[in-house]
Amino acid sequence: MANTLDIPVRLSISGPMRANAEVEVRLLLGHSMETGFRHDSSGAPVPKDILQFVTVHMGDVLIFEAELGTGMAANPMFFFSFTLPAQAGEMVVRWTDQQGRNGEMRRALLYR
């Protein structure tokens, strides 16, 4: 049985979608990022539940990576720029939480 973590992801790319063009990527991960320091209305502690690692690959090339901690707000958002490769391909976003669960989102990038 797979140990997956499905979360909503928004990925947008700004810039010309052509080979060797620089683009800006905006990535929003829908996750509560509970620190483990908070208590619910009954006074019980809310268990820690954070994303630890996020990576973005374009084909086989790593274009972004982040190691997150309890200081990251809920629904973390990332902005980064990179140069599109000569051949259009697939962008893959992967994440792992502190319990070892992971997930991914794939988006085919087409050039105009």
Order of alpha helices (4+ residues) and beta strands (2+ residues): beta-beta-beta-beta-beta-beta-beta
